[in-house]
Each structure stands twice: as structure tokens, then as C-alpha cells.
Amino acid sequence: MEKPDQSIIIFDCVCNLCEYSVRFIVKNDRQARFKFHCLVSTLTLQSKAV
């Protein structure tokens, strides 16, 4: 469940730097302030909606 004070980080699921960054944030986000969403799946959903 999303907390009211959570921020959503949209990232590129293909980029190794993005993947590393997400893993780093998840590992260090002890208060669960961030939620992640893959940009590729967002674009896929948008293209199917058109």
C-alpha cells in the first residue's frame, strides 16, 4: 500500500546505471519513502491505450 509521503521514482529498466541506482536506494531507504515504477512498462501501457 502506498504511503501518503512516498515519492514515486520512474526509472529506465534497461539501463545498468538506473538498475544499480534503484538497488542502492532500496537498500538504503529504511523509512520506505520511495516507490519505483519502470518507464518501459509505463510507455507500453500508454501505447496500448491509444
N, CA, C and O atoms as a CHARMM CRD file, in Angstrom:
* protein
*
  200
    1    1 MET  N      0.83700  -1.18300   0.00000 PROA 1      0.00000
    2    1 MET  CA     0.00000   0.00000   0.00000 PROA 1      0.00000
    3    1 MET  C      0.88100   1.24500   0.00000 PROA 1      0.00000
    4    1 MET  O      1.87500   1.31200   0.72300 PROA 1      0.00000
    5    2 GLU  N      0.51300   2.21400  -0.80500 PROA 2      0.00000
    6    2 GLU  CA     1.30700   3.42700  -0.91900 PROA 2      0.00000
    7    2 GLU  C      1.06300   4.33300   0.28200 PROA 2      0.00000
    8    2 GLU  O     -0.07900   4.58200   0.67000 PROA 2      0.00000
    9    3 LYS  N      2.15300   4.82000   0.85800 PROA 3      0.00000
   10    3 LYS  CA     2.05900   5.75400   1.97100 PROA 3      0.00000
   11    3 LYS  C      1.88100   7.16000   1.40800 PROA 3      0.00000
   12    3 LYS  O      2.38200   7.44600   0.32100 PROA 3      0.00000
   13    4 PRO  N      1.18700   8.03600   2.11300 PROA 4      0.00000
   14    4 PRO  CA     0.94800   9.39000   1.59800 PROA 4      0.00000
   15    4 PRO  C      2.22400  10.17800   1.33900 PROA 4      0.00000
   16    4 PRO  O      2.25200  11.03000   0.45100 PROA 4      0.00000
   17    5 ASP  N      3.26800   9.91000   2.09400 PROA 5      0.00000
   18    5 ASP  CA     4.50700  10.66100   1.94100 PROA 5      0.00000
   19    5 ASP  C      5.52400   9.96800   1.03300 PROA 5      0.00000
   20    5 ASP  O      6.68800  10.36600   1.00600 PROA 5      0.00000
   21    6 GLN  N      5.10700   8.94500   0.29500 PROA 6      0.00000
   22    6 GLN  CA     6.01300   8.25000  -0.61400 PROA 6      0.00000
   23    6 GLN  C      6.16900   9.02100  -1.91400 PROA 6      0.00000
   24    6 GLN  O      5.22000   9.61900  -2.42200 PROA 6      0.00000
   25    7 SER  N      7.38200   8.99500  -2.44000 PROA 7      0.00000
   26    7 SER  CA     7.65500   9.56300  -3.75500 PROA 7      0.00000
   27    7 SER  C      7.82000   8.41900  -4.73900 PROA 7      0.00000
   28    7 SER  O      8.36300   7.36900  -4.39400 PROA 7      0.00000
   29    8 ILE  N      7.35600   8.61800  -5.95700 PROA 8      0.00000
   30    8 ILE  CA     7.49200   7.59600  -6.99200 PROA 8      0.00000
   31    8 ILE  C      8.67500   7.96500  -7.87000 PROA 8      0.00000
   32    8 ILE  O      8.76400   9.08600  -8.37100 PROA 8      0.00000
   33    9 ILE  N      9.57500   7.02100  -8.05100 PROA 9      0.00000
   34    9 ILE  CA    10.72600   7.19900  -8.93100 PROA 9      0.00000
   35    9 ILE  C     10.48400   6.34900 -10.16600 PROA 9      0.00000
   36    9 ILE  O     10.34600   5.12900 -10.07600 PROA 9      0.00000
   37   10 ILE  N     10.43500   7.00300 -11.31700 PROA 10     0.00000
   38   10 ILE  CA    10.26700   6.29200 -12.58400 PROA 10     0.00000
   39   10 ILE  C     11.65800   6.13500 -13.18300 PROA 10     0.00000
   40   10 ILE  O     12.38800   7.11300 -13.34300 PROA 10     0.00000
   41   11 PHE  N     12.02000   4.90200 -13.51300 PROA 11     0.00000
   42   11 PHE  CA    13.37700   4.65200 -13.99300 PROA 11     0.00000
   43   11 PHE  C     13.36800   3.80000 -15.25200 PROA 11     0.00000
   44   11 PHE  O     12.38800   3.12400 -15.56400 PROA 11     0.00000
   45   12 ASP  N     14.47200   3.85000 -15.95600 PROA 12     0.00000
   46   12 ASP  CA    14.66700   3.08100 -17.17900 PROA 12     0.00000
   47   12 ASP  C     15.10100   1.66900 -16.78700 PROA 12     0.00000
   48   12 ASP  O     16.16800   1.49000 -16.19900 PROA 12     0.00000
   49   13 CYS  N     14.30900   0.70100 -17.09600 PROA 13     0.00000
   50   13 CYS  CA    14.57800  -0.68300 -16.68600 PROA 13     0.00000
   51   13 CYS  C     15.69800  -1.34600 -17.48100 PROA 13     0.00000
   52   13 CYS  O     16.13400  -2.44600 -17.14100 PROA 13     0.00000
   53   14 VAL  N     16.15600  -0.69600 -18.51700 PROA 14     0.00000
   54   14 VAL  CA    17.17200  -1.27900 -19.38800 PROA 14     0.00000
   55   14 VAL  C     18.57600  -0.82400 -18.98800 PROA 14     0.00000
   56   14 VAL  O     19.54400  -1.56700 -19.15500 PROA 14     0.00000
   57   15 CYS  N     18.68100   0.36700 -18.47300 PROA 15     0.00000
   58   15 CYS  CA    19.96900   0.98500 -18.15400 PROA 15     0.00000
   59   15 CYS  C     20.58000   0.36900 -16.89200 PROA 15     0.00000
   60   15 CYS  O     19.92100   0.28700 -15.85500 PROA 15     0.00000
   61   16 ASN  N     21.82600  -0.05800 -16.98500 PROA 16     0.00000
   62   16 ASN  CA    22.50500  -0.65200 -15.83400 PROA 16     0.00000
   63   16 ASN  C     22.70200   0.35100 -14.70800 PROA 16     0.00000
   64   16 ASN  O     22.59300  -0.00700 -13.53500 PROA 16     0.00000
   65   17 LEU  N     22.98900   1.59800 -15.04800 PROA 17     0.00000
   66   17 LEU  CA    23.15800   2.62700 -14.02400 PROA 17     0.00000
   67   17 LEU  C     21.84600   2.84600 -13.26100 PROA 17     0.00000
   68   17 LEU  O     21.84600   2.99000 -12.03800 PROA 17     0.00000
   69   18 CYS  N     20.74900   2.86900 -13.98700 PROA 18     0.00000
   70   18 CYS  CA    19.43200   3.02300 -13.34500 PROA 18     0.00000
   71   18 CYS  C     19.14600   1.84800 -12.41700 PROA 18     0.00000
   72   18 CYS  O     18.70300   2.03700 -11.28400 PROA 18     0.00000
   73   19 GLU  N     19.39900   0.64900 -12.89500 PROA 19     0.00000
   74   19 GLU  CA    19.17100  -0.54900 -12.08300 PROA 19     0.00000
   75   19 GLU  C     20.01400  -0.51000 -10.80800 PROA 19     0.00000
   76   19 GLU  O     19.52000  -0.82700  -9.72500 PROA 19     0.00000
   77   20 TYR  N     21.28500  -0.12300 -10.93700 PROA 20     0.00000
   78   20 TYR  CA    22.16700  -0.03300  -9.77400 PROA 20     0.00000
   79   20 TYR  C     21.65400   1.03000  -8.80500 PROA 20     0.00000
   80   20 TYR  O     21.64100   0.82300  -7.59200 PROA 20     0.00000
   81   21 SER  N     21.23500   2.16300  -9.35000 PROA 21     0.00000
   82   21 SER  CA    20.73900   3.25900  -8.50900 PROA 21     0.00000
   83   21 SER  C     19.50100   2.84200  -7.72400 PROA 21     0.00000
   84   21 SER  O     19.37900   3.14800  -6.53800 PROA 21     0.00000
   85   22 VAL  N     18.59200   2.14900  -8.38500 PROA 22     0.00000
   86   22 VAL  CA    17.37800   1.67400  -7.70500 PROA 22     0.00000
   87   22 VAL  C     17.74800   0.70800  -6.58900 PROA 22     0.00000
   88   22 VAL  O     17.22800   0.81500  -5.47800 PROA 22     0.00000
   89   23 ARG  N     18.63500  -0.22500  -6.87300 PROA 23     0.00000
   90   23 ARG  CA    19.05300  -1.18000  -5.83700 PROA 23     0.00000
   91   23 ARG  C     19.68900  -0.45800  -4.64900 PROA 23     0.00000
   92   23 ARG  O     19.45100  -0.81900  -3.49600 PROA 23     0.00000
   93   24 PHE  N     20.50300   0.56600  -4.93700 PROA 24     0.00000
   94   24 PHE  CA    21.15100   1.34300  -3.88000 PROA 24     0.00000
   95   24 PHE  C     20.10600   2.06200  -3.02100 PROA 24     0.00000
   96   24 PHE  O     20.17900   2.03900  -1.79300 PROA 24     0.00000
   97   25 ILE  N     19.14700   2.69100  -3.67400 PROA 25     0.00000
   98   25 ILE  CA    18.10600   3.42600  -2.94300 PROA 25     0.00000
   99   25 ILE  C     17.27000   2.47300  -2.09900 PROA 25     0.00000
  100   25 ILE  O     16.99800   2.75700  -0.93200 PROA 25     0.00000
  101   26 VAL  N     16.86000   1.34800  -2.67500 PROA 26     0.00000
  102   26 VAL  CA    16.05400   0.36800  -1.93500 PROA 26     0.00000
  103   26 VAL  C     16.81600  -0.11400  -0.70200 PROA 26     0.00000
  104   26 VAL  O     16.24600  -0.22400   0.38400 PROA 26     0.00000
  105   27 LYS  N     18.08600  -0.39500  -0.87200 PROA 27     0.00000
  106   27 LYS  CA    18.90700  -0.88900   0.23200 PROA 27     0.00000
  107   27 LYS  C     19.01300   0.14200   1.35600 PROA 27     0.00000
  108   27 LYS  O     19.07200  -0.22400   2.53000 PROA 27     0.00000
  109   28 ASN  N     19.03700   1.42000   1.00300 PROA 28     0.00000
  110   28 ASN  CA    19.25900   2.48000   1.98800 PROA 28     0.00000
  111   28 ASN  C     17.99600   3.24000   2.39200 PROA 28     0.00000
  112   28 ASN  O     18.06600   4.15400   3.21300 PROA 28     0.00000
  113   29 ASP  N     16.87300   2.88700   1.84100 PROA 29     0.00000
  114   29 ASP  CA    15.60600   3.56600   2.12700 PROA 29     0.00000
  115   29 ASP  C     14.89400   2.87400   3.28800 PROA 29     0.00000
  116   29 ASP  O     13.91700   2.15300   3.08700 PROA 29     0.00000
  117   30 ARG  N     15.37800   3.09300   4.46700 PROA 30     0.00000
  118   30 ARG  CA    14.87000   2.39400   5.65200 PROA 30     0.00000
  119   30 ARG  C     13.47100   2.84800   6.06500 PROA 30     0.00000
  120   30 ARG  O     12.76400   2.11700   6.76000 PROA 30     0.00000
  121   31 GLN  N     13.07000   4.03200   5.64900 PROA 31     0.00000
  122   31 GLN  CA    11.74100   4.53900   6.00600 PROA 31     0.00000
  123   31 GLN  C     10.72000   4.30200   4.89200 PROA 31     0.00000
  124   31 GLN  O      9.58600   4.77200   4.97800 PROA 31     0.00000
  125   32 ALA  N     11.11600   3.58400   3.86200 PROA 32     0.00000
  126   32 ALA  CA    10.23500   3.26400   2.72200 PROA 32     0.00000
  127   32 ALA  C      9.59200   4.52200   2.14400 PROA 32     0.00000
  128   32 ALA  O      8.37500   4.58800   1.97200 PROA 32     0.00000
  129   33 ARG  N     10.42100   5.51000   1.84900 PROA 33     0.00000
  130   33 ARG  CA     9.92200   6.77800   1.30500 PROA 33     0.00000
  131   33 ARG  C      9.73200   6.73700  -0.20000 PROA 33     0.00000
  132   33 ARG  O      9.06300   7.60100  -0.76700 PROA 33     0.00000
  133   34 PHE  N     10.31800   5.73500  -0.85500 PROA 34     0.00000
  134   34 PHE  CA    10.28600   5.69700  -2.31300 PROA 34     0.00000
  135   34 PHE  C      9.57900   4.45600  -2.83400 PROA 34     0.00000
  136   34 PHE  O      9.67000   3.37000  -2.26100 PROA 34     0.00000
  137   35 LYS  N      8.87500   4.65500  -3.93500 PROA 35     0.00000
  138   35 LYS  CA     8.23100   3.57300  -4.66600 PROA 35     0.00000
  139   35 LYS  C      8.76200   3.66800  -6.09300 PROA 35     0.00000
  140   35 LYS  O      8.98800   4.77300  -6.58700 PROA 35     0.00000
  141   36 PHE  N      8.96300   2.54800  -6.75800 PROA 36     0.00000
  142   36 PHE  CA     9.59700   2.55100  -8.07700 PROA 36     0.00000
  143   36 PHE  C      8.65200   2.03100  -9.14900 PROA 36     0.00000
  144   36 PHE  O      7.83400   1.14100  -8.91500 PROA 36     0.00000
  145   37 HSD  N      8.79200   2.61600 -10.33100 PROA 37     0.00000
  146   37 HSD  CA     7.99000   2.18500 -11.47000 PROA 37     0.00000
  147   37 HSD  C      8.87100   2.22800 -12.71600 PROA 37     0.00000
  148   37 HSD  O      9.58700   3.20100 -12.95300 PROA 37     0.00000
  149   38 CYS  N      8.80600   1.17400 -13.49400 PROA 38     0.00000
  150   38 CYS  CA     9.62400   1.05300 -14.69600 PROA 38     0.00000
  151   38 CYS  C      9.04900   1.91900 -15.82600 PROA 38     0.00000
  152   38 CYS  O      7.86300   1.82300 -16.13900 PROA 38     0.00000
  153   39 LEU  N      9.87600   2.74600 -16.42300 PROA 39     0.00000
  154   39 LEU  CA     9.45300   3.62700 -17.51000 PROA 39     0.00000
  155   39 LEU  C      8.96400   2.82800 -18.70800 PROA 39     0.00000
  156   39 LEU  O      8.00100   3.23400 -19.35900 PROA 39     0.00000
  157   40 VAL  N      9.59400   1.71700 -19.01300 PROA 40     0.00000
  158   40 VAL  CA     9.21500   0.90900 -20.16900 PROA 40     0.00000
  159   40 VAL  C      7.78000   0.42000 -20.02800 PROA 40     0.00000
  160   40 VAL  O      7.01900   0.47000 -20.99400 PROA 40     0.00000
  161   41 SER  N      7.39700  -0.04700 -18.86100 PROA 41     0.00000
  162   41 SER  CA     6.02700  -0.52600 -18.68300 PROA 41     0.00000
  163   41 SER  C      5.03000   0.62400 -18.75500 PROA 41     0.00000
  164   41 SER  O      3.90000   0.43200 -19.20400 PROA 41     0.00000
  165   42 THR  N      5.43000   1.81200 -18.32000 PROA 42     0.00000
  166   42 THR  CA     4.56300   2.98700 -18.42800 PROA 42     0.00000
  167   42 THR  C      4.32200   3.33200 -19.88600 PROA 42     0.00000
  168   42 THR  O      3.18800   3.59600 -20.28500 PROA 42     0.00000
  169   43 LEU  N      5.38300   3.33200 -20.68300 PROA 43     0.00000
  170   43 LEU  CA     5.24900   3.64300 -22.10200 PROA 43     0.00000
  171   43 LEU  C      4.43600   2.57200 -22.82000 PROA 43     0.00000
  172   43 LEU  O      3.65900   2.88000 -23.72400 PROA 43     0.00000
  173   44 THR  N      4.61200   1.33600 -22.42400 PROA 44     0.00000
  174   44 THR  CA     3.85700   0.24000 -23.02300 PROA 44     0.00000
  175   44 THR  C      2.36700   0.40400 -22.74800 PROA 44     0.00000
  176   44 THR  O      1.54100   0.23600 -23.64500 PROA 44     0.00000
  177   45 LEU  N      2.03000   0.73000 -21.51700 PROA 45     0.00000
  178   45 LEU  CA     0.62300   0.92600 -21.16300 PROA 45     0.00000
  179   45 LEU  C      0.02100   2.09800 -21.92600 PROA 45     0.00000
  180   45 LEU  O     -1.12700   2.03000 -22.36700 PROA 45     0.00000
  181   46 GLN  N      0.78600   3.16900 -22.08400 PROA 46     0.00000
  182   46 GLN  CA     0.29000   4.33700 -22.81000 PROA 46     0.00000
  183   46 GLN  C      0.07000   4.01400 -24.27900 PROA 46     0.00000
  184   46 GLN  O     -0.92500   4.44300 -24.86300 PROA 46     0.00000
  185   47 SER  N      0.97800   3.26900 -24.88000 PROA 47     0.00000
  186   47 SER  CA     0.84500   2.95400 -26.30300 PROA 47     0.00000
  187   47 SER  C     -0.34100   2.02300 -26.55900 PROA 47     0.00000
  188   47 SER  O     -0.96700   2.10100 -27.61600 PROA 47     0.00000
  189   48 LYS  N     -0.65300   1.15400 -25.61600 PROA 48     0.00000
  190   48 LYS  CA    -1.79900   0.25500 -25.77300 PROA 48     0.00000
  191   48 LYS  C     -3.11400   0.98800 -25.56200 PROA 48     0.00000
  192   48 LYS  O     -4.15200   0.55900 -26.06600 PROA 48     0.00000
  193   49 ALA  N     -3.08100   2.08600 -24.82200 PROA 49     0.00000
  194   49 ALA  CA    -4.29900   2.85000 -24.54500 PROA 49     0.00000
  195   49 ALA  C     -4.70200   3.72700 -25.72300 PROA 49     0.00000
  196   49 ALA  O     -5.85500   4.14300 -25.82600 PROA 49     0.00000
  197   50 VAL  N     -3.76200   4.00300 -26.60000 PROA 50     0.00000
  198   50 VAL  CA    -4.04700   4.90400 -27.73800 PROA 50     0.00000
  199   50 VAL  C     -4.79400   4.20300 -28.82400 PROA 50     0.00000
  200   50 VAL  O     -5.11100   4.81100 -29.84600 PROA 50     0.00000
